[in-house]
């Protein structure tokens, strides 16, 4: 009789296009799917509050999808290098199949699991489940890893289309006898009974799980993708895909997204631009693989000496959407209310924090980590370093977004600001993005009292820009 196999789910919570799952089934024996919540291994990079909400509901969806195919999902909590060998021993499984992880803590975890299984005469088989191509072995002609996005993307595109997604299995044979596991509630994922449910509004906006990912992808490629070139930067419109949390938890693979966008055909005029965003995600993962210090330290060494001016009050004003710059405040409130923020506004808000306010980019990245349902270590770290100017492929130091002009350009009619900053809703468009410039009668008619109902800017744009440039100048001295 063929021995059973273990399938270790990590950040690939789906059944379609899952090479590790299909490899486990190919062995011919029963398969036990397992998810291990190993917060100790993740340390400071354990999933944040919003991501834990998503994870809970994603696991519930995965449980249902597996049950429909005849298999349970065993949930466990603890060190993976202890849990997985014990399960393999209890089942008599010779092999554990899993997706390859990129995060530094997860790579260390993988090595410990490999060693623990090998010590017991068992094997860990790794597969590509979250990327188009694995970082190891993919580099420039010089033999070095890519440090700049454009040549990376060019090479990825020249390599041709990724392999077609693999179908989900119809049945998954389960072992006759299975060890006991944790209940979903006992994992301690949000929401915790008895505590205020700050994520109460999330279910109306999001559908975690593979079915939710498939539905969102279908809506995107038949709708917003066609105008993606022009509408992706407009936060007041539903012009982006909204796929980021589904990709973060692996409820849909990048190969599925790539194929769906390509199959949309010429009618989807924004396909090429959208696929470049998928490649930016890929680039961030490759960068993290080669530069594991990226979540904590600037990739440009000289930035370790940048003269940040840490101030708790400024950081809190930014976190709570009380900076006095409407486009930034709208974004920060959208983040708190929905667990997500429009990508263009992420850049504007991040720029204000690190350049105008001179707060460390790590503080902003930490806030995003806890409040984003799509909090992804590679993308979050790479994007913050890009804005701060300290990444290997970063925005120029002298590029300091003007939050007023950014608001007027990308939210000209004010739909976004009026939705998330309702105390400014009655201001005319001409003053919506700079309420301090409105004459007193206009403010009074709109019911706006600066410094009372809405704050004055925490820093003047020109002053903030000058401070940022002065700080950058010290690095060149």
C-alpha positions as CSV (number, residue, x, y, z in Angstrom):
1,X,0.0,0.0,0.0
2,X,1.3,3.4,-1.0
3,X,2.3,5.6,2.0
4,X,0.3,8.8,2.7
5,X,1.8,12.2,2.1
6,X,1.5,15.5,3.9
7,X,0.6,18.7,2.1
8,X,1.8,21.7,4.0
9,X,-0.2,24.8,3.1
10,X,1.7,28.0,3.6
11,X,0.9,31.2,1.7
12,X,-0.8,29.2,-1.1
13,X,-4.3,28.7,0.3
14,X,-6.0,27.3,-2.9
15,X,-6.5,24.1,-4.8
16,X,-6.2,25.3,-8.4
17,X,-2.7,25.6,-9.9
18,X,-1.1,24.1,-6.8
19,X,2.0,22.1,-7.9
20,X,2.6,20.9,-4.3
21,X,-0.9,19.4,-4.0
22,X,-0.7,17.7,-7.4
23,X,2.8,16.3,-6.5
24,X,1.4,14.8,-3.3
25,X,-1.5,13.2,-5.2
26,X,0.9,11.8,-7.8
27,X,2.5,9.6,-5.2
28,X,-0.7,7.6,-5.3
29,X,-1.5,7.4,-1.6
30,X,-3.8,9.4,0.7
31,X,-3.0,13.0,1.4
32,X,-3.4,15.0,4.6
33,X,-3.5,18.8,4.1
34,X,-2.1,20.7,7.0
35,X,-1.8,24.4,8.0
36,X,0.6,25.3,10.8
37,X,0.3,28.7,12.5
38,X,3.9,29.2,13.6
39,X,3.9,32.7,15.1
40,X,7.1,32.0,17.0
41,X,9.0,31.4,13.8
42,X,7.6,34.5,12.1
43,X,8.5,36.7,15.2
44,X,7.9,40.4,14.4
45,X,6.6,39.3,10.9
46,X,3.7,37.3,12.1
47,X,0.6,38.4,10.2
48,X,-0.7,41.7,11.5
49,X,-4.3,42.4,12.7
50,X,-6.0,42.9,9.3
51,X,-4.1,40.0,7.7
52,X,-5.1,37.7,10.5
53,X,-8.7,38.5,9.9
54,X,-8.2,37.6,6.3
55,X,-6.3,34.4,7.2
56,X,-9.1,33.2,9.4
57,X,-11.7,33.5,6.7
58,X,-9.4,32.1,4.0
59,X,-8.7,29.0,6.1
60,X,-12.4,28.6,6.6
61,X,-13.0,28.7,2.9
62,X,-10.1,26.3,2.3
63,X,-11.6,23.9,4.8
64,X,-14.9,23.9,2.8
65,X,-13.1,23.5,-0.5
66,X,-11.1,20.5,0.8
67,X,-14.1,18.9,2.5
68,X,-16.0,19.0,-0.8
69,X,-13.2,16.9,-2.3
70,X,-13.1,14.4,0.5
71,X,-10.2,15.7,2.6
72,X,-10.0,17.6,5.9
73,X,-7.7,20.5,6.6
74,X,-5.8,19.7,9.8
75,X,-5.0,22.9,11.7
76,X,-2.1,23.1,14.0
77,X,-0.2,25.7,16.1
78,X,3.4,25.6,17.1
79,X,6.8,25.2,15.6
80,X,6.6,23.7,12.1
81,X,9.7,21.7,12.6
82,X,8.1,19.9,15.6
83,X,4.5,19.6,14.3
84,X,5.2,18.3,10.8
85,X,7.6,15.5,11.7
86,X,5.2,14.4,14.4
87,X,2.3,14.3,12.0
88,X,4.5,12.4,9.4
89,X,5.4,9.9,12.1
90,X,1.8,9.4,13.2
91,X,0.7,8.8,9.6
92,X,3.7,6.9,8.4
93,X,4.2,9.5,5.7
94,X,7.5,9.5,3.8
95,X,7.3,13.0,2.3
96,X,5.9,16.4,3.0
97,X,5.1,18.6,0.0
98,X,5.0,22.4,0.3
99,X,5.4,25.6,-1.6
100,X,8.8,27.4,-1.5
101,X,8.7,30.5,0.7
102,X,10.7,33.7,0.1
103,X,10.5,35.5,3.4
104,X,13.7,35.3,5.5
105,X,12.0,33.9,8.5
106,X,10.1,31.3,6.4
107,X,13.3,30.3,4.7
108,X,14.9,29.6,8.1
109,X,11.7,27.7,9.0
110,X,12.0,25.6,5.8
111,X,15.5,24.7,6.7
112,X,14.6,23.6,10.2
113,X,11.7,21.5,8.9
114,X,14.0,19.9,6.3
115,X,16.5,19.0,8.9
116,X,14.0,17.6,11.3
117,X,12.3,15.4,8.6
118,X,15.7,14.2,7.3
119,X,16.7,13.2,10.8
120,X,13.6,10.9,10.9
121,X,14.3,9.5,7.4
122,X,11.7,11.6,5.7
123,X,11.8,14.3,3.0
124,X,10.6,17.8,2.3
125,X,9.7,18.4,-1.3
126,X,9.4,22.1,-2.3
127,X,7.4,23.5,-5.3
128,X,6.8,26.8,-6.9
129,X,3.4,28.0,-5.7
130,X,3.5,31.8,-5.2
131,X,5.7,33.1,-8.0
132,X,6.0,33.0,-11.8
133,X,9.7,32.0,-11.5
134,X,11.9,31.2,-8.6
135,X,14.5,33.8,-7.6
136,X,17.4,31.3,-7.4
137,X,18.9,30.9,-10.8
138,X,17.2,33.9,-12.3
139,X,19.6,36.7,-12.8
140,X,21.2,39.2,-15.2
141,X,23.7,38.2,-17.8
142,X,26.4,39.2,-15.4
143,X,25.3,36.4,-13.1
144,X,24.2,38.8,-10.4
145,X,20.6,39.3,-9.3
146,X,18.6,42.1,-10.7
147,X,18.6,45.3,-8.6
148,X,16.5,47.4,-11.0
149,X,13.0,46.7,-12.0
150,X,13.0,47.6,-15.7
151,X,15.7,45.2,-16.9
152,X,14.2,42.5,-14.6
153,X,10.8,43.0,-16.2
154,X,12.3,43.0,-19.7
155,X,14.0,39.7,-19.1
156,X,10.9,38.2,-17.6
157,X,8.8,39.2,-20.6
158,X,11.4,37.9,-23.0
159,X,11.4,34.5,-21.3
160,X,7.9,34.0,-22.6
161,X,4.5,33.3,-21.0
162,X,4.6,31.3,-17.8
163,X,3.3,27.7,-17.9
164,X,-0.5,27.3,-18.0
165,X,-2.2,27.0,-14.6
166,X,-2.9,23.5,-13.4
167,X,-6.4,22.3,-12.7
168,X,-7.7,21.6,-9.3
169,X,-8.2,17.9,-8.5
170,X,-11.7,16.5,-8.3
171,X,-11.0,14.3,-5.3
172,X,-8.3,14.2,-2.6
173,X,-8.1,10.8,-0.9
174,X,-7.7,11.3,2.9
175,X,-6.0,8.9,5.3
176,X,-8.4,6.6,7.1
177,X,-7.1,7.6,10.5
178,X,-6.1,11.2,11.1
179,X,-4.4,12.9,14.1
180,X,-6.4,15.5,15.9
181,X,-5.8,19.2,15.3
182,X,-6.9,22.7,16.4
183,X,-10.2,24.3,15.7
184,X,-10.2,27.4,13.7
185,X,-11.3,29.5,16.7
186,X,-8.6,28.1,18.9
187,X,-5.9,29.4,16.6
188,X,-6.5,32.9,18.1
189,X,-7.0,34.6,14.8
190,X,-9.1,37.8,14.7
191,X,-11.8,38.5,15.6
192,X,-11.5,37.5,19.3
193,X,-14.8,36.9,21.0
194,X,-15.6,39.6,23.5
195,X,-13.3,42.2,21.9
196,X,-14.4,45.2,19.8
197,X,-14.7,44.0,16.2
198,X,-12.8,46.8,14.3
199,X,-13.0,44.6,11.2
200,X,-16.8,44.5,11.3
201,X,-17.0,46.3,7.9
202,X,-14.6,44.0,6.1
203,X,-17.1,41.2,5.1
204,X,-19.1,43.6,3.0
205,X,-16.0,44.5,1.0
206,X,-14.0,41.3,0.8
207,X,-14.6,37.6,0.2
208,X,-11.5,35.7,1.3
209,X,-10.9,32.3,-0.2
210,X,-10.3,30.8,-3.6
211,X,-13.9,31.4,-4.8
212,X,-13.7,35.1,-3.8
213,X,-10.4,35.4,-5.7
214,X,-11.8,33.8,-8.8
215,X,-14.9,36.0,-8.7
216,X,-12.8,39.2,-8.3
217,X,-10.4,38.2,-11.1
218,X,-13.3,37.5,-13.5
219,X,-14.9,40.9,-12.6
220,X,-11.6,42.7,-13.2
221,X,-10.7,41.2,-16.6
222,X,-14.2,41.7,-18.0
223,X,-14.4,45.3,-16.6
224,X,-11.7,47.6,-15.2
225,X,-8.9,45.9,-17.1
226,X,-10.1,47.6,-20.3
227,X,-9.5,51.0,-18.9
228,X,-6.6,50.1,-16.5
229,X,-4.2,52.5,-18.3
230,X,-6.2,55.6,-17.5
231,X,-8.2,54.6,-14.4
232,X,-5.8,52.7,-12.2
233,X,-4.5,56.0,-10.7
234,X,-7.9,57.4,-9.8
235,X,-8.8,56.4,-6.3
236,X,-12.4,57.6,-6.6
237,X,-13.1,54.9,-9.2
238,X,-13.0,51.1,-9.0
239,X,-10.1,51.0,-11.6
240,X,-7.7,48.6,-9.9
241,X,-8.0,44.8,-9.6
242,X,-8.3,44.5,-5.8
243,X,-6.5,41.2,-6.2
244,X,-3.6,42.0,-3.8
245,X,-4.9,40.2,-0.7
246,X,-5.9,37.2,-2.7
247,X,-2.3,37.0,-4.2
248,X,-0.8,37.7,-0.8
249,X,-2.5,34.6,0.7
250,X,-2.1,32.5,-2.5
251,X,-5.8,32.1,-3.1
252,X,-5.0,32.8,-6.8
253,X,-1.7,32.2,-8.4
254,X,0.2,34.8,-10.5
255,X,0.0,32.3,-13.4
256,X,-3.8,32.3,-13.2
257,X,-3.8,36.1,-13.1
258,X,-1.4,36.3,-16.0
259,X,-3.4,33.9,-18.2
260,X,-6.7,35.6,-17.4
261,X,-5.4,39.0,-18.3
262,X,-3.9,37.7,-21.6
263,X,-7.1,35.8,-22.5
264,X,-9.1,39.0,-22.1
265,X,-7.7,39.9,-25.5
266,X,-7.3,43.2,-27.3
267,X,-10.5,44.6,-25.8
268,X,-8.7,44.9,-22.5
269,X,-6.5,47.8,-23.4
270,X,-4.7,47.9,-20.0
271,X,-3.3,44.4,-20.1
272,X,0.3,45.3,-20.6
273,X,0.3,47.9,-17.9
274,X,-1.4,45.5,-15.5
275,X,1.0,42.7,-16.2
276,X,3.9,45.1,-15.3
277,X,2.3,45.4,-11.9
278,X,2.4,41.6,-11.5
279,X,6.0,41.8,-12.5
280,X,6.6,44.5,-9.8
281,X,5.3,42.0,-7.2
282,X,7.6,39.4,-8.7
283,X,10.5,41.8,-8.6
284,X,9.9,42.6,-4.9
285,X,9.9,38.8,-4.1
286,X,13.1,38.3,-6.0
287,X,14.7,41.3,-4.3
288,X,13.7,40.0,-0.8
289,X,15.2,36.6,-1.7
290,X,18.6,38.1,-2.5
291,X,18.4,41.0,0.1
292,X,16.8,39.4,3.2
293,X,17.6,42.5,5.2
294,X,15.1,44.6,3.2
295,X,12.3,44.7,5.7
296,X,14.5,46.3,8.4
297,X,17.5,48.0,6.8
298,X,17.9,50.4,3.8
299,X,19.3,48.7,0.8
300,X,21.5,51.7,0.1
301,X,23.9,51.7,3.0
302,X,24.3,55.5,3.1
303,X,20.7,55.8,4.2
304,X,21.5,54.3,7.6
305,X,22.8,57.8,8.5
306,X,19.7,59.7,7.3
307,X,18.7,62.3,9.9
308,X,15.1,61.1,10.7
309,X,13.3,63.3,13.2
310,X,11.1,60.8,15.0
311,X,8.0,62.4,16.6
312,X,5.2,60.3,18.0
313,X,2.6,63.0,17.5
314,X,3.4,63.4,13.8
315,X,3.3,59.6,13.3
316,X,-0.1,59.4,15.1
317,X,-1.6,62.2,13.0
318,X,-0.6,60.4,9.9
319,X,-1.9,57.0,11.2
320,X,-5.3,58.5,12.1
321,X,-5.8,60.5,8.9
322,X,-5.4,63.9,10.7
323,X,-2.5,65.4,8.7
324,X,-4.5,68.3,7.2
325,X,-3.8,67.1,3.7
326,X,-7.2,65.7,2.4
327,X,-5.9,63.1,-0.1
328,X,-3.5,61.7,2.5
329,X,-6.2,61.7,5.2
330,X,-8.6,60.0,2.9
331,X,-6.1,57.2,2.2
332,X,-5.3,56.6,5.8
333,X,-9.0,56.5,6.8
334,X,-9.7,54.2,3.9
335,X,-7.0,51.9,5.2
336,X,-8.4,51.8,8.7
337,X,-12.0,51.3,7.5
338,X,-11.4,48.8,4.8
339,X,-8.0,47.2,5.4
340,X,-6.8,48.4,2.0
341,X,-5.6,51.6,0.4
342,X,-5.5,52.6,-3.3
343,X,-2.0,52.2,-4.6
344,X,-1.6,55.8,-5.9
345,X,-2.6,57.1,-2.5
346,X,-0.2,54.7,-0.8
347,X,2.6,56.5,-2.6
348,X,1.3,59.9,-1.7
349,X,0.7,59.1,1.9
350,X,4.1,57.3,2.3
351,X,5.9,60.2,0.7
352,X,4.3,62.7,3.1
353,X,5.4,60.6,6.1
354,X,9.0,60.0,5.1
355,X,9.8,63.3,3.3
356,X,7.6,66.1,4.7
357,X,7.4,64.7,8.2
358,X,10.9,63.0,8.3
359,X,9.5,59.9,10.0
360,X,11.4,56.6,9.4
361,X,10.0,54.5,6.6
362,X,10.1,51.5,8.9
363,X,7.4,53.2,11.1
364,X,5.2,53.5,8.1
365,X,5.8,50.0,6.9
366,X,5.0,48.7,10.4
367,X,1.6,50.5,10.4
368,X,0.8,49.1,6.9
369,X,1.9,45.7,8.1
370,X,-0.7,45.7,10.9
371,X,-3.6,47.4,9.0
372,X,-3.5,46.0,5.4
373,X,-5.3,42.8,4.5
374,X,-2.8,42.5,1.7
375,X,0.3,43.1,4.0
376,X,3.0,41.3,2.1
377,X,6.6,41.4,3.4
378,X,8.3,41.7,0.0
379,X,5.9,44.2,-1.6
380,X,5.5,46.3,1.5
381,X,9.2,46.6,2.2
382,X,10.2,47.2,-1.4
383,X,7.5,49.8,-1.9
384,X,8.5,51.7,1.3
385,X,12.1,51.7,0.3
386,X,11.2,52.9,-3.2
387,X,9.3,55.9,-1.7
388,X,12.0,56.7,0.8
389,X,14.7,56.6,-1.9
390,X,16.8,54.0,-0.1
391,X,16.0,50.9,-2.2
392,X,18.1,49.5,-5.0
393,X,15.5,50.8,-7.5
394,X,14.0,53.9,-5.8
395,X,12.3,57.1,-6.6
396,X,14.9,60.0,-6.8
397,X,15.5,61.7,-3.5
398,X,14.4,65.0,-5.0
399,X,11.0,63.7,-6.0
400,X,8.7,64.9,-3.2
401,X,5.1,64.6,-3.9
402,X,3.0,67.7,-3.5
403,X,-0.1,66.3,-1.8
404,X,-2.3,69.2,-3.0
405,X,-1.3,68.8,-6.6
406,X,-1.6,65.0,-6.4
407,X,-5.1,65.3,-5.0
408,X,-6.1,67.7,-7.7
409,X,-4.7,65.6,-10.4
410,X,-6.0,62.2,-9.3
411,X,-9.2,63.1,-7.4
412,X,-10.2,66.2,-9.4
413,X,-13.9,65.8,-8.7
414,X,-13.3,64.9,-5.1
415,X,-15.2,61.6,-5.0
416,X,-12.5,59.9,-2.9
417,X,-11.9,62.7,-0.4
418,X,-15.6,63.4,0.1
419,X,-16.2,59.7,0.8
420,X,-13.5,59.2,3.4
421,X,-13.2,62.8,4.8
422,X,-16.9,63.7,5.0
423,X,-16.3,66.8,7.1
424,X,-15.0,68.4,3.9
425,X,-17.7,67.2,1.7
426,X,-19.4,70.5,1.2
427,X,-16.3,72.4,0.2
428,X,-16.1,73.4,-3.5
429,X,-13.7,71.5,-5.7
430,X,-11.4,74.4,-5.9
431,X,-10.6,74.2,-2.2
432,X,-11.2,70.6,-1.4
433,X,-7.6,69.6,-1.5
434,X,-6.3,72.7,0.2
435,X,-9.1,73.8,2.7
436,X,-6.8,76.3,4.4
437,X,-6.8,78.4,1.2
438,X,-10.6,78.8,1.2
439,X,-12.0,82.2,2.2
440,X,-13.7,82.3,5.6
441,X,-17.2,82.6,4.1
442,X,-16.6,79.5,2.0
443,X,-15.4,77.5,5.0
444,X,-18.4,78.7,7.1
445,X,-20.8,77.7,4.3
446,X,-19.3,74.3,4.2
447,X,-19.3,73.9,7.9
448,X,-15.6,73.6,8.1
449,X,-13.7,75.0,11.1
450,X,-10.0,74.6,10.6
451,X,-8.2,73.3,13.6
452,X,-11.6,72.1,15.1
453,X,-13.6,70.0,12.6
454,X,-10.6,69.4,10.4
455,X,-6.9,70.0,11.2
456,X,-4.6,72.5,9.6
457,X,-1.6,70.9,7.8
458,X,0.9,69.4,10.2
459,X,3.6,70.9,8.0
460,X,3.7,73.4,5.2
461,X,4.5,71.7,1.8
462,X,7.3,74.0,0.9
463,X,8.8,73.7,4.4
464,X,8.5,70.0,4.4
465,X,10.1,69.6,1.0
466,X,13.0,71.8,2.0
467,X,13.6,69.8,5.2
468,X,13.5,66.6,3.1
469,X,16.0,67.9,0.6
470,X,18.3,69.1,3.4
471,X,18.2,65.7,5.0
472,X,19.1,64.1,1.7
473,X,21.9,66.6,1.2
474,X,23.6,65.3,4.3
475,X,24.1,61.9,2.6
476,X,26.0,63.5,-0.2
477,X,28.3,65.6,2.0
